[in-house]
Amino acid sequence: ESVRESVRESVGESVSAESNATASSYCHRCQAEKPERAHHCRVCGRCVQRMDHHCPWVNNCVGRDNYKFFLLFLLYTFTASTYNTVTVSIWAVSAASTNFTDSPLEWASLWINVFTTAVFAFTLFFFSLFHLSLLA
């Protein structure tokens, strides 16, 4: 009888393990089955496969289906901010060398633009490198 009890216990443990596995693939918030490696996003209100994070800049979850587009967004934004920094800096330096006489407010806004886009490009560069390293 001890053998029968041990077999029943082992069968019962395997059944409970299977029921736990299926219970973990059910989202209680969505009230639906969720695929493997999916997480529920509280902001979007849906389950996202291979969810990385919810990005407030694109107002969407970054996951399996749109990670490529998120990386492209980062790279294009980095390219645009770098282009803006370089072109405005070149224009400001050339204008200063030709005794360009504008109001101090215009010069201040010009250099604030250069500084903020440079900081933004610098930050985006390392953020893009981080996400590219996740792919490797």
C-alpha positions in Angstrom: 0.0 0.0 0.0 2.9 2.3 0.6 3.9 2.0 -3.1 0.3 2.9 -4.2 0.3 5.9 -1.9 3.6 7.1 -3.2 2.4 6.7 -6.8 -0.8 8.6 -6.1 1.2 11.3 -4.4 3.6 11.6 -7.3 0.7 11.6 -9.8 -1.1 14.2 -7.7 2.1 16.4 -7.6 2.5 16.2 -11.4 -1.2 17.1 -11.9 -0.8 20.1 -9.5 2.4 21.1 -11.2 0.6 21.1 -14.6 -2.3 23.1 -13.2 0.2 25.6 -11.8 1.9 25.9 -15.2 -1.4 26.6 -16.9 -2.5 29.0 -14.1 0.6 31.1 -14.6 -0.2 31.5 -18.3 -3.5 33.1 -17.5 -3.8 36.8 -17.0 -6.2 37.7 -14.3 -6.3 41.3 -15.3 -7.1 40.6 -19.0 -9.2 37.6 -18.1 -7.6 35.7 -21.0 -4.8 33.2 -21.7 -1.4 34.9 -22.2 1.4 33.6 -24.4 4.8 32.6 -22.9 7.1 35.3 -21.7 4.2 37.9 -21.8 3.7 40.5 -19.1 0.6 42.6 -18.4 1.1 46.4 -18.9 -0.9 48.4 -16.5 -0.8 51.5 -18.7 -1.9 49.8 -21.9 -4.1 47.3 -20.2 -3.0 44.4 -22.3 -0.5 41.5 -22.2 2.7 42.1 -24.3 5.0 39.4 -25.4 8.7 39.8 -24.4 7.8 43.2 -22.9 10.8 45.4 -22.3 9.1 48.5 -20.9 6.2 51.0 -21.4 7.7 53.9 -23.3 5.9 57.2 -22.5 7.6 58.9 -25.5 5.8 56.7 -28.0 2.9 55.9 -25.6 3.2 52.2 -26.2 4.8 49.1 -24.8 8.1 48.1 -26.2 8.1 44.3 -26.8 8.6 41.6 -29.4 6.5 43.1 -32.1 7.8 46.7 -32.1 11.3 46.5 -30.6 12.8 47.2 -34.1 10.7 50.3 -34.5 11.7 51.5 -31.0 15.4 51.1 -31.9 14.8 53.0 -35.1 13.1 55.7 -33.2 16.1 56.0 -30.9 18.6 56.1 -33.7 16.6 58.6 -35.9 16.1 60.9 -32.9 19.8 60.7 -32.1 20.7 61.5 -35.7 18.3 64.5 -35.8 19.5 66.0 -32.6 23.2 65.5 -33.6 22.5 67.2 -36.9 20.7 70.1 -35.2 23.6 70.5 -32.7 26.2 70.5 -35.5 24.4 72.8 -37.9 23.3 75.4 -35.3 26.8 75.4 -33.8 28.4 76.0 -37.2 25.9 78.7 -38.0 26.5 80.4 -34.6 30.3 80.3 -34.9 30.2 81.7 -38.5 27.8 84.4 -37.5 30.0 85.4 -34.5 33.1 85.6 -36.8 31.3 88.0 -39.2 30.3 90.4 -36.4 26.7 89.3 -36.6 24.7 91.8 -34.5 21.6 90.3 -33.0 20.0 90.9 -29.7 21.4 89.1 -26.6 18.2 87.3 -26.3 18.6 85.7 -29.7 22.2 84.7 -28.9 21.0 83.2 -25.6 18.3 81.2 -27.2 20.7 80.0 -29.9 23.2 78.7 -27.4 20.5 77.2 -25.2 19.3 75.3 -28.3 22.9 74.1 -29.0 23.4 73.0 -25.3 20.0 71.2 -24.9 20.3 69.3 -28.2 23.9 68.3 -27.4 22.8 66.9 -24.0 19.9 65.2 -25.6 22.1 63.6 -28.3 24.6 62.6 -25.7 22.0 60.8 -23.7 20.3 59.2 -26.7 23.7 57.9 -27.8 24.3 55.9 -24.7 20.6 54.8 -24.5 20.8 53.5 -28.0 24.1 51.7 -27.3 22.4 50.1 -24.3 19.5 48.8 -26.3 21.7 47.6 -29.1 23.8 45.7 -26.6 20.6 43.9 -25.5 20.3 42.5 -29.0 23.8 41.1 -29.1 
